[in-house]
Amino acid sequence: MCQNITQDWWQMIDLKRFLVKVKKGQKFIEEGNEMSGVYFIQDGFVKVHKHWGEREMIVRFGKKGDIVGHRGISTANSLSPISATAMKDSVLCFVELDFFKTLLKTNNTFAYELMMFYAEELHWSEQKMGSLVQLSVKERFIVNLLYLIDHLGLDKENVLKAELTKTDLAAYIGTTYETMHRVISEMENENILIFSGKRIKIADLEKLKLDFV
């Protein structure tokens, strides 16, 4: 937000925004509740999730610099379609919805960049939903893992820069824990990745990419 707002709005943003500290496991947006504003992640890592029948589906993960709560911006419905929970201690910047809309109306660059973000997120969401019926669980996992690598990055040891459990991964790609466990074990036997605790180390990135080609 701050990167795309004209300088004359900076002082007003400082007056209107609030820093919110959330603990690991703390839910700061509840699905079905009234949306009062949006959050920008100053530091930390969060998951955006919603109910899918009786199961939880993780829609996306958010890292430092990402926006959370924008799915609740609507002229027809002010209720949040998602929940959001901190996956580690995090610091969030909260902006009330009315002020956020004012910023969009008065800052063309900000509105344009947000529109591009929406377009990219919609494209990925459609691709992800299509994979549920077109791809095997292993193929879905590879596609989503490659996306997470691109979005979150790898450290110097080729470990994904986010701690995720097999339960998290299952909820993210839309499968069961048991199936996720089997797929990961298979890929470990193929020396593609190493799963230890919540750490995902990519042992062979090229082979991971080739497995989906």
N, C-alpha and C positions, 0 to 999 in steps of 0.2 A: 504494500500500500504506500508506504512512505517514499519508495523509489519513484513512484509515478504520480505523486501529488505536487502541484505547483507550490512554490516556496511560501506564498502568502497564506496558505492553509496550515502550515506546520505548527504555528502557535496555537491555533484552534484545536488541532489534533491532540497536542499535548494536554490541553484542558479537558478534552472529551474522552480520551482513552483511559482505561484502567488496567493495571497489571494484576493478574490473577495467578496465584501459585496453587498448583494441584499436585497431590501426592500420587504415587504409583497405585493404580487400581481405582482411583477416584473418577466417577462419572460426572462430567460437567455439562453435558447436553443429554436430555432424556427424550427418547422417541415419543411423540404424541403430545409433548408439552409445548406451550406457547414459545415461539422464538422471539427473544428480546434483542439479539444482536449477533455479531460474528466474532470469531476469535482468530488471531494470528499467533502462530507458535514462535515465541521468542527463543525458547530453549526447551529441548525435550523430545518426546516421541509419543504419539497418540494413535488410537485406532478409531475409525468411524465404522459403526456397525448398526444392524437392524435385525428385526425378527423376520425369519423366512420360514413360515409355518411354525413348528415347534422348536426350530433350531435357530442359532445365531449365525448371521452371515456378516463377515467383515467386508465392508464395501471398499475401503482404502486405508492406507496408513499415512499419517502426517508427520513430517519432520520439521526442523527449524526453518522458518520462512514461509511455511504453508498456511493456507487459510482453512478454517474449519467452521461449519455452520452455514455456509453459503447455499446449501441445498434447501434451507428453510426460507430463502428469499422468494416470496411469491405474492402476487396481487390477489390470488383466489383463496389461499389457505395460509394461515400464519402458524400452523402447527409443524413442529419439526418432524421430518420423515426419517430421521436417523438419531442414533445416540452417539456420544463420543466419550471415550475413556482414556485416561493417561496410562501409558504402558511403562513409564518411568516418571520420576519427579519432573515436573515441567513448569515452565513459566509462560503464561499466555497473555496476549494483549487483547482486551475486550473493547469492542466499539459498538455502541447502541445502533439498532437497525435504522432508525430515522436519520441519524447523522451519517451513517454509512451510505444511505441512498442519496443524501445531499451531496456527498463527495462524488458519487458517480455522475450526478447531474451536472456538476460544475467542473469536473476534471476529465476532459476527453481522453487523455492518454490512459488514465486509470481505468475508465470505462472500457476502452478498447482492449487493454491487456487482460482485464477480467473476462471479457467476451472470448478472447483467444483461449484463456484457461478453461472456460466452460466448454468450448468446442473440443479441445483436446481431451478433457475428462469424459465428455459424452462419447467421443470416438473410442476411447479405451473401454468404457463401460459396455458399449455395444459389442465390441470385440470380445470382451470377457464373457458376456452373456451368451454370445454365439458359440463360444468354445464349450459351453456346458453341454450342448447337444451334438456338436460336431467332433469333439476330440476325446480321447481317452483320458483317464485321470492323470496318467504320467505325462501326457502331452500338455494338459492344462497346467500341471505343476511347472513344467519347463518354461512355458510361455510366461506364467506369472513370476517365476523366479528370475527370468531374464529382465522382466519389467522392474522388479524390485532392485536388481543389480544396477540398472540404469538410473532409477529414481533415487535410491538410497546410497549406492556406491559400495565399493569394497575397500578394506584397509590394506596395509602393506603385505599382510599375510593372506590376502584373498578371502577374508572373512567378511560376510555381509555386515554392513554398519547398522545393524538392528538385531536385538535379541528376540527371537520368535520361537515359540514352542510348536510341536507338531499339531497341537490343538488349534493354535492360531492359524497355521498354514491350512489345516483342513477347513476351517471356517472361511478362509480367504478364497479357496478355490472351489468350495462347494462339495465337500466329500466327508466321509467319516474319519475319525481318528485312526481306526484299524486299517483302512485303505491307505491313508497317508503314511502310516508307519511302514506298510508293505512296500510302497513305492520308493520311500527314502532308503530302505534297506537294500532294495534292488539297485538303486543308483550308487549306493556306497560300495556294493559288490562290483560294480562296473568302474569303480575308481573315478567317478565324476564329482562326487561331493563327500564331505565328512561332516556328519551331524553330531555335535557334542553339547549336551545340555540344551542351551538356547542359541548356540553358535553354529552358523552354517558356513563352512569353509568350502570354497569352490576349488576342487583339486585339479579339474581340467575344464577350463572355460570353453575351449574350442570344441571339445567333445560334447559338452552340454549344448552348444549351439547346433552342432551337427545332428544330434539326436532328434531335433525337431524338423530338420530340413527334409 
